Amino acid sequence: MIGWAIEDDYPLKGSITNFEAYMFITTPKYIAQHIAPIPGELIFVDGNRSNRIVRMADLNDRKAWLTKFNHAAKAQIPSIPKPSGLSCCMIDFMPMDKNGPDGSDFDYHVSYIGLRSAFMDYMRDNDCVAVLVQHWAQKQRYQHVHILYQRKRGQHSEFQTWLRAQPWLSSPEH
């Protein structure tokens, strides 16, 4: 079984563009840290207006959706590119039994689909501009996702707090 290690927000300072280059894997330095072609997908949610699921393999697609995310965020969060209206977190996917097998690709996929669904529901229901980016092949790391989302109530870790409180999530580690 594959679980989630739900991290609290990590601080973003200055302009978000440097972090976005890492998150969206758009510069040679960050591309080199991943297995090519880059597997996975990114999920863009424009609040309750629209959402898109985009394959990660094409650099031009990643750059285009980074631009779309920034335009949508700027429309809702006047402080962009300063990160004061955003929250950012990482969620690792890892075997529940630290001494057991790593889990199959299917196990990781099922766990990810559950998180993806929860992410899309929360961001739509709370009218947040958000993006979730898979980092499925970053060398020397567990499979993980980065989530950058509009902070609606001014609190840190709003999505993570909501996610941990869901009745279908039996513990802070899913």
C-alpha positions in Angstrom: 0.0 0.0 0.0 1.2 3.5 -0.9 0.6 6.4 1.5 1.0 10.1 1.5 3.4 12.2 3.6 1.5 15.5 3.7 3.9 18.3 4.3 2.9 21.7 5.7 3.5 24.8 3.5 7.1 25.7 2.8 8.1 29.3 2.7 8.3 31.1 -0.6 10.2 34.4 -0.7 10.9 37.0 -3.3 9.4 36.2 -6.7 7.7 32.9 -7.3 9.4 32.6 -10.7 12.5 30.9 -9.4 10.5 28.2 -7.6 8.2 27.8 -10.6 11.2 26.9 -12.8 11.9 24.0 -10.4 8.2 23.0 -9.9 7.4 23.0 -13.6 10.8 21.7 -14.6 11.5 24.3 -17.2 15.3 25.0 -17.0 18.2 22.8 -18.0 19.3 22.6 -14.3 16.0 21.1 -13.2 15.4 19.1 -16.3 18.7 17.3 -15.6 17.4 16.3 -12.2 14.7 14.2 -13.8 14.5 11.1 -16.0 13.7 11.9 -19.6 11.2 12.1 -21.0 9.5 13.5 -17.9 6.6 11.3 -17.0 3.4 12.3 -15.3 1.0 15.2 -15.6 0.2 18.6 -14.2 -3.2 19.7 -13.1 -4.3 23.3 -13.6 -7.4 24.5 -11.7 -8.8 28.0 -12.4 -11.1 28.0 -9.4 -14.6 27.0 -10.2 -14.1 28.2 -13.8 -12.1 25.4 -15.4 -9.5 22.7 -15.0 -7.0 20.9 -17.3 -4.9 17.8 -17.0 -1.7 18.2 -19.1 1.1 15.6 -19.9 4.5 16.6 -18.5 6.6 15.2 -21.4 6.7 18.3 -23.5 8.8 21.3 -22.3 6.8 23.8 -24.4 3.5 22.5 -22.8 5.0 22.9 -19.3 6.1 26.5 -20.1 2.7 27.3 -21.6 0.8 26.1 -18.6 3.2 27.9 -16.2 2.3 31.1 -18.1 -1.5 30.3 -17.9 -1.2 29.6 -14.2 0.6 32.9 -13.6 -2.1 34.8 -15.6 -4.9 33.2 -13.8 -3.2 33.7 -10.4 -2.5 37.4 -11.2 -6.2 37.9 -12.0 -7.2 36.6 -8.6 -4.1 37.5 -6.4 -2.9 41.1 -7.0 0.4 40.5 -5.2 1.7 38.0 -7.8 4.7 37.5 -8.5 5.2 38.0 -4.8 4.0 34.7 -3.1 2.1 36.3 -0.2 -1.3 35.1 -1.6 -0.1 31.6 -2.3 0.5 28.4 -0.4 3.0 25.8 -1.5 3.4 22.2 -0.3 4.8 18.9 -1.3 3.2 15.5 -0.8 5.4 12.4 -1.0 4.1 9.0 -2.1 5.8 6.1 -0.2 5.2 2.6 1.0 3.2 2.4 4.2 5.3 -0.5 5.4 8.8 0.9 5.6 10.2 -2.6 5.7 8.0 -4.0 3.0 8.0 -3.9 -0.8 8.1 -0.5 -2.6 4.7 -1.0 -4.2 3.7 -1.5 -7.8 3.2 1.2 -10.4 -0.5 0.4 -10.0 -0.4 1.1 -6.3 1.2 4.5 -6.9 -1.3 5.3 -9.6 -4.3 4.5 -7.4 -2.9 6.6 -4.5 -2.2 9.5 -6.8 -5.7 9.4 -8.4 -7.2 9.7 -4.9 -5.1 12.8 -4.2 -5.7 14.3 -7.6 -9.4 14.0 -7.1 -9.3 15.6 -3.6 -7.1 18.4 -4.9 -9.4 19.2 -7.8 -12.5 19.1 -5.6 -11.0 21.3 -2.9 -9.7 23.9 -5.4 -12.9 24.0 -7.4 -15.2 24.1 -4.2 -13.0 26.9 -2.7 -12.6 28.8 -6.0 -8.8 28.7 -5.8 -6.4 29.1 -8.7 -4.0 26.1 -8.3 -1.6 23.8 -9.9 -0.4 20.3 -9.0 2.8 19.0 -10.7 3.9 15.4 -10.5 7.6 14.8 -9.9 7.5 11.1 -10.6 11.0 10.6 -11.8 13.2 13.0 -9.9 16.4 11.2 -9.1 17.1 10.2 -5.5 13.6 11.2 -4.3 10.3 9.5 -3.5 7.7 10.1 -6.1 6.0 13.3 -5.1 3.8 16.2 -6.1 4.2 19.9 -5.6 1.1 22.0 -5.1 0.9 25.8 -5.5 -2.5 27.3 -4.7 -4.3 30.4 -3.8 -4.6 31.0 -0.1 -8.2 32.0 0.4 -8.4 32.5 4.2 -4.9 33.9 4.7 -3.8 30.8 6.6 -0.9 28.5 5.8 -1.5 24.9 4.9 -5.2 25.4 4.2 -5.5 22.5 1.7 -3.3 20.2 3.8 -5.5 20.9 7.0 -8.6 20.1 5.0 -7.1 17.0 3.5 -6.0 15.6 6.9 -9.5 16.2 8.2 -11.3 14.1 5.5 -13.1 11.1 7.0 -11.8 8.8 4.2 -8.3 9.6 5.2 -7.7 7.4 8.2 -4.6 9.2 9.5 -2.3 12.1 8.6 -0.4 9.5 6.6 -2.8 8.2 4.0 
